[in-house]
């Protein structure tokens, strides 16, 4: 198996003044300015570049039309790059609307061919499956390409569990199977399940306009009357994200209650008519959390603790601040080109909200899978609804969907500064795969690889 070391990844190609920018200078990874879970990769060849979307694997080719401009004729949409003050490629504007920032600490922790390398492999028994995965994990550990935990379970039985790397490098505290990791956007699953619980209790209707529950201090009524609850859950509201420069500079201590987020909304228009298009929106999930508070009469975090974590027997899941000295908790780390790491202890993007940022360990997420698929949290019809595609994207209500022609697969991924995590759930086969990491960008490729291995095992005649 071939691996790549992010510490040697050349992210910034210098461009001589007065010359046409070298096509290779555009290569690398770019992080969405608002939704920090999402990355693009740019590859270059000849006079063309290829854009690869990390969340769905889509590839789009663009031809060069100018020094910093590339165009796709069929999409009629440009990509425009910009340089910083010393001539390095720093930003990418895609389709005239989304701004992506050069991700200086993000590089593929596992070569893109990792998932493909597992295709065609057959496993006659669980031992051959776990032996193969153990070998992969030991190599990743040896190269310091993964830090975190992995859990693979079939029903209640844990088939494979592994931990490596440091939870807190500065103190030499290692990760263990009990370590709590920041889940990033995986928390959206809990927010969606909470809304469905209240829907089943007839305390809200997914077709209700959100103006029924939220006043104008959250959103102008002219907008909230057009948005239904289901639009918040499916990222079809036309809202953007509360992430931005003002949010980035706010003190972490200010965000103990949801009301603290209000001042970062300042929304005057919608990107599109609700329900007509799809655009990932952390603001939408934040507003859904505010509705949960209004309807239930409970603090959002307390509601999730009582009605999801406790019902699922999740022992350690919660909204923590890594700066508070909590035991068994991982600090996130961002690899730097010089081989060192920056920690994320001051990053505002790791705080808890209905859109993400809570903590759990792998065992808790295994229990969440068991409770979710056994009607301990919501009914089977409700689960079927929230894990069905609701628009043009492979997304339901708070759940990502990786369905193939043969089977249903759902769950969610998460990512931010020093955070990367993913959980896959296969309800019919009764399997779940959980990867939690405190290295930025190291869980998604590994998760895809592990999913391919488990599917190979399931499909191998026994």
C-alpha positions in Angstrom: 0.0 0.0 0.0 1.3 3.5 -0.9 1.0 6.3 1.6 1.7 10.0 1.4 3.2 12.1 4.2 1.4 15.5 4.6 4.5 17.0 6.2 6.3 16.9 2.9 3.4 18.3 0.9 4.3 21.4 -1.1 1.3 23.6 -0.7 2.6 26.9 -1.9 4.3 27.2 -5.3 6.0 30.5 -5.7 5.2 32.4 -8.9 7.7 34.7 -10.5 6.3 38.2 -11.2 5.4 39.1 -14.8 5.1 35.4 -15.9 2.1 33.3 -16.6 1.3 31.4 -13.4 2.6 27.9 -13.5 -0.4 25.6 -13.8 1.0 23.4 -11.0 0.8 26.4 -8.6 -3.0 25.9 -8.5 -2.8 22.3 -7.2 -3.7 21.6 -3.7 -6.6 21.7 -1.2 -9.0 24.5 -0.6 -11.4 24.8 2.4 -14.8 26.4 2.1 -14.7 29.9 3.7 -18.0 29.3 5.7 -18.5 25.5 5.8 -15.3 24.2 7.2 -16.3 20.6 6.7 -15.9 20.9 3.0 -12.8 20.7 0.9 -11.9 20.8 -2.8 -8.9 19.4 -4.4 -7.4 20.9 -7.5 -5.3 18.8 -9.9 -3.5 20.3 -13.0 -2.4 18.9 -16.3 -1.5 20.8 -19.5 -3.8 23.8 -19.7 -6.6 22.3 -17.7 -7.4 21.7 -14.0 -9.7 19.2 -12.4 -11.8 20.0 -9.4 -12.5 17.1 -7.1 -15.3 17.5 -4.4 -14.4 15.6 -1.2 -18.0 15.2 -0.1 -19.4 13.3 -3.1 -16.4 12.4 -5.3 -17.5 14.5 -8.2 -14.8 15.6 -10.7 -15.2 18.7 -13.0 -12.7 19.7 -15.6 -11.9 23.3 -16.4 -10.0 24.8 -19.3 -7.7 27.8 -18.8 -9.1 31.1 -20.2 -6.6 33.5 -18.6 -3.8 33.7 -16.1 -6.1 33.1 -13.0 -9.4 32.1 -14.7 -10.7 28.6 -15.8 -13.9 27.8 -17.4 -16.2 24.8 -18.0 -18.2 25.2 -21.2 -21.1 22.9 -20.3 -21.6 24.4 -16.8 -20.9 28.0 -18.1 -19.3 28.6 -14.7 -15.8 29.9 -14.0 -13.2 29.2 -11.4 -11.2 32.3 -10.4 -8.1 32.2 -8.3 -6.4 35.0 -6.4 -3.0 35.5 -4.9 -1.9 36.9 -1.6 0.5 39.8 -1.1 3.6 37.8 -1.8 2.3 36.1 -4.9 1.0 32.7 -3.6 -2.3 31.2 -4.7 -4.5 31.9 -1.7 -8.2 31.8 -2.7 -10.5 30.2 -5.2 -14.0 31.5 -6.1 -16.1 28.8 -7.6 -19.3 29.3 -9.7 -19.3 33.0 -8.9 -20.5 32.5 -5.4 -18.5 30.2 -3.1 -15.1 31.3 -1.8 -12.5 28.6 -0.9 -9.3 29.3 1.1 -6.0 27.5 0.5 -5.9 24.8 3.2 -2.3 25.1 4.3 -2.6 22.3 6.9 -4.7 19.9 4.9 -3.2 17.2 2.8 -4.4 13.6 2.1 -3.5 11.6 5.0 -4.0 8.4 3.0 -3.3 8.4 -0.8 -6.5 8.7 -2.8 -5.9 5.2 -4.0 -6.4 3.7 -0.6 -10.0 2.9 -1.1 -9.5 1.6 -4.6 -6.7 -0.7 -3.3 -9.3 -2.6 -1.3 -11.6 -3.3 -4.2 -11.8 -6.9 -5.3 -10.5 -8.2 -2.0 -12.5 -11.1 -0.5 -12.7 -12.1 3.1 -13.9 -15.6 4.0 -14.1 -14.8 7.7 -14.0 -12.0 10.2 -10.4 -12.8 11.2 -9.1 -12.2 7.7 -11.1 -8.9 7.6 -9.7 -7.7 11.0 -6.2 -8.9 10.2 -6.2 -6.8 7.0 -7.5 -3.7 8.8 -4.9 -4.2 11.6 -2.1 -4.1 9.0 -3.4 -0.9 7.5 -3.8 0.8 10.9 -0.3 -0.2 12.0 1.1 1.4 8.8 -0.9 4.6 9.4 0.3 4.7 13.0 3.9 4.1 11.9 3.9 7.0 9.5 2.0 9.2 12.0 -0.8 9.7 9.4 -3.7 8.8 11.7 -4.4 9.8 15.3 -7.7 8.7 16.8 -10.0 5.7 17.2 -11.7 3.2 14.9 -14.6 1.0 15.8 -16.4 -1.5 13.5 -19.4 -3.4 14.8 -21.9 -5.9 13.6 -25.0 -5.4 15.7 -24.0 -5.3 19.4 -20.7 -7.2 18.6 -17.6 -5.0 18.2 -15.6 -6.7 15.4 -12.6 -4.3 15.4 -11.5 -1.5 17.7 -8.2 0.4 17.6 -6.7 3.6 19.0 -3.4 5.3 18.3 -1.7 8.7 18.4 -1.8 11.3 21.2 -4.9 12.9 22.7 -2.8 15.7 24.0 0.7 15.9 22.5 1.9 18.6 24.8 1.4 16.3 27.8 2.2 13.0 26.2 -1.4 11.6 26.8 -2.2 8.9 24.3 -5.6 8.3 22.6 -7.5 5.3 23.9 -10.7 3.6 23.0 -12.4 5.8 25.7 -11.1 9.1 24.3 -13.8 11.7 23.5 -13.4 13.4 20.1 -14.9 16.5 18.7 -17.5 15.2 16.1 -17.8 18.4 14.0 -21.0 18.2 11.9 -21.8 14.6 13.0 -23.9 16.3 15.7 -26.4 17.3 13.0 -27.7 13.7 13.3 -28.6 14.4 16.9 -30.3 17.7 16.1 -32.3 16.0 13.3 -33.4 13.1 15.5 -34.5 15.6 18.2 -36.7 17.4 15.7 -38.2 14.1 14.6 -39.0 13.2 18.2 -40.9 16.4 18.6 -42.6 15.8 15.3 -43.8 12.4 16.4 -45.2 14.0 19.6 -47.1 16.4 17.3 -45.3 19.4 18.9 -44.2 20.6 15.6 -44.8 19.8 11.9 -41.9 19.6 9.4 -44.0 21.8 7.0 -44.4 24.5 9.6 -42.9 27.9 8.7 -40.1 28.7 11.1 -41.8 32.0 11.8 -44.2 30.1 13.9 -41.4 29.4 16.5 -38.7 32.1 15.9 -39.2 35.8 16.2 -37.5 38.5 14.2 -34.5 38.6 16.6 -33.4 35.4 14.9 -34.4 36.1 11.3 -36.5 38.8 9.5 -40.1 37.6 9.4 -40.2 38.2 5.6 -37.7 35.4 5.3 -38.7 33.1 8.1 -42.3 32.9 6.8 -40.9 31.4 3.5 -38.8 28.7 5.2 -40.2 25.5 6.6 -38.6 23.3 9.3 -37.9 20.6 6.7 -35.8 23.1 4.7 -33.5 23.6 7.7 -33.0 19.9 8.1 -32.3 19.2 4.4 -30.1 22.3 3.7 -32.6 23.6 1.2 -33.5 26.8 3.1 -31.3 29.2 1.1 -29.6 30.4 4.3 -25.8 30.6 4.4 -23.5 30.1 7.4 -22.9 32.1 10.6 -19.2 31.3 10.2 -17.3 34.4 9.0 -14.6 36.9 10.1 -16.6 38.4 13.0 -17.5 34.9 14.3 -13.9 33.7 14.0 -12.6 36.5 16.3 -15.3 36.1 19.0 -14.3 34.7 22.4 -15.2 31.0 23.0 -16.7 31.8 26.4 -19.5 33.8 24.7 -21.2 30.7 23.3 -22.7 28.9 26.3 -26.3 29.5 25.0 -27.8 29.5 21.6 -29.0 33.2 21.9 -25.3 34.1 21.7 -25.2 33.2 18.0 -27.9 35.6 17.0 -25.6 38.5 16.4 -23.7 36.6 13.8 -26.7 35.9 11.5 -27.5 39.3 10.0 -29.4 37.7 7.1 -31.3 40.0 4.8 -31.8 37.8 1.7 -31.9 34.1 0.8 -29.6 32.5 -1.8 -32.7 30.9 -3.5 -36.3 30.2 -2.8 -36.5 27.6 -0.1 -36.9 24.0 -1.3 -35.7 24.7 -4.8 -32.0 24.1 -4.4 -29.4 22.7 -2.0 -26.7 24.6 -0.1 -25.1 23.3 3.0 -26.1 25.6 5.9 -24.9 25.5 9.5 -27.2 28.5 10.1 -30.1 26.3 9.2 -29.2 23.7 11.8 -28.6 26.4 14.4 -32.1 27.7 13.8 -33.4 24.1 14.1 -31.8 23.9 17.5 -33.5 27.2 18.5 -36.9 25.7 17.5 -36.2 22.6 19.5 -35.6 24.8 22.6 -38.8 26.8 21.9 -41.0 23.7 21.4 -39.6 21.5 24.2 -39.1 24.3 26.7 -35.6 22.9 27.4 -32.1 24.2 26.7 -31.0 22.5 23.4 -28.0 20.7 24.9 -30.0 19.5 27.9 -32.7 18.2 25.5 -30.2 16.2 23.5 -28.6 14.9 26.7 -31.9 13.7 28.2 -33.7 12.5 25.1 -30.9 11.1 22.9 -27.8 10.4 24.9 -29.5 9.0 27.9 -32.1 7.0 25.9 -29.3 5.5 23.8 -27.1 4.8 26.9 -24.4 7.1 25.6 -22.2 7.6 28.7 -19.8 10.4 27.8 -21.3 12.3 24.9 -21.8 16.0 25.5 -20.9 19.6 24.8 -17.5 20.2 26.3 -14.8 22.8 26.1 -11.4 21.2 25.6 -9.9 24.1 27.6 -11.8 23.1 30.8 -9.5 20.2 31.7 -12.1 17.4 30.9 -10.6 13.9 31.3 -10.3 11.5 28.3 -10.7 14.3 25.7 -8.6 14.8 22.5 -7.2 18.1 21.5 -7.2 18.6 17.7 -4.1 19.1 15.7 -3.4 20.7 12.3 -0.3 19.3 10.5 2.2 22.0 9.3 4.5 21.7 6.3 7.5 21.8 8.7 6.4 18.6 10.4 5.1 20.2 13.5 1.5 20.7 14.6 -0.8 23.6 15.7 -3.5 22.7 18.2 -7.1 23.9 17.9 -7.6 24.9 21.5 -8.5 28.4 20.6 -10.4 27.7 17.5 -13.9 29.1 17.6 -15.0 26.5 15.0 -14.8 23.7 17.6 -17.4 25.0 19.9 -20.7 23.1 20.4 -23.9 24.1 18.7 -26.9 22.3 17.0 -24.7 22.4 13.8 -21.8 20.5 15.4 -18.9 20.6 17.8 -20.1 18.2 20.5 -17.9 15.3 21.8 -18.3 11.5 22.0 -16.2 8.4 22.0 -16.6 5.6 19.5 -18.5 3.4 21.9 -21.2 6.1 22.3 -21.6 6.3 18.6 -22.0 2.5 18.4 -24.8 2.8 21.0 -26.3 5.6 19.0 -26.5 3.3 16.0 -28.1 0.5 18.0 -30.7 2.9 19.5 -31.4 4.7 16.2 -32.1 1.4 14.3 -34.2 -0.2 17.1 -36.8 2.5 17.6 -35.4 3.6 20.9 -35.1 7.2 19.6 -37.6 7.5 16.7 -39.8 5.1 14.8 -38.7 3.2 11.7 -40.9 5.4 9.4 -39.3 8.5 10.8 -35.8 7.0 10.4 -36.7 6.1 6.8 -37.8 9.7 6.1 -34.7 11.4 7.5 -32.3 9.0 5.7 -33.9 9.4 2.3 -32.7 11.9 -0.3 -34.6 15.1 -0.1 -33.1 17.1 -3.0 -30.5 16.9 -5.7 -27.7 16.1 -3.2 -27.1 12.8 -1.4 -28.5 14.2 1.8 -31.7 13.6 3.8 -32.7 15.4 7.0 -29.5 15.8 9.0 -28.0 12.7 7.5 -25.6 12.1 4.6 -26.5 9.3 2.3 -24.2 6.9 0.5 -26.8 4.5 -0.8 -25.7 2.1 -3.5 -27.9 0.1 -5.8 -27.7 -2.8 -3.5 -28.0 -1.3 0.0 -28.8 1.7 2.2 -25.9 3.5 3.9 -26.3 6.6 5.9 -24.6 8.6 8.7 -22.5 11.8 8.7 -19.0 13.2 8.6 -17.5 16.1 10.4 -14.5 18.3 10.0 -13.0 21.6 11.2 -9.6 22.8 12.6 -8.0 19.6 13.9 -11.2 17.6 13.6 -12.1 14.8 11.2 -14.7 12.1 11.8 -17.2 9.9 10.0 -19.8 7.2 10.8 -21.4 4.9 8.3 -24.5 2.9 9.2 -25.8 -0.1 7.2 -29.2 -0.8 8.8 -30.2 -3.9 6.8 -26.9 -5.6 7.3 -26.6 -4.2 10.9 -23.1 -2.9 10.6 -21.6 0.5 11.6 -18.1 1.9 10.9 -16.8 4.8 13.1 -13.6 6.8 12.6 -12.8 9.6 14.9 -9.6 11.6 14.6 -7.8 14.6 16.1 -5.7 15.1 13.0 -7.3 17.4 10.4 -8.3 15.5 7.3 -7.3 12.0 8.3 -10.6 10.2 8.8 -12.6 10.5 5.6 -10.2 8.6 3.3 -9.7 5.9 6.0 -13.4 5.7 6.5 -14.1 5.1 2.8 -11.4 2.4 2.8 -12.9 0.7 5.8 -16.4 0.8 4.3 -15.1 -0.8 1.1 -13.5 -3.6 3.2 -16.6 -4.2 5.2 -18.7 -4.3 2.0 -16.3 -6.8 0.5 -16.7 -9.0 3.5 -20.5 -8.8 3.5 -20.6 -9.6 -0.3 -18.2 -12.5 -0.1 -20.1 -15.8 -0.1 -19.5 -17.6 3.2 
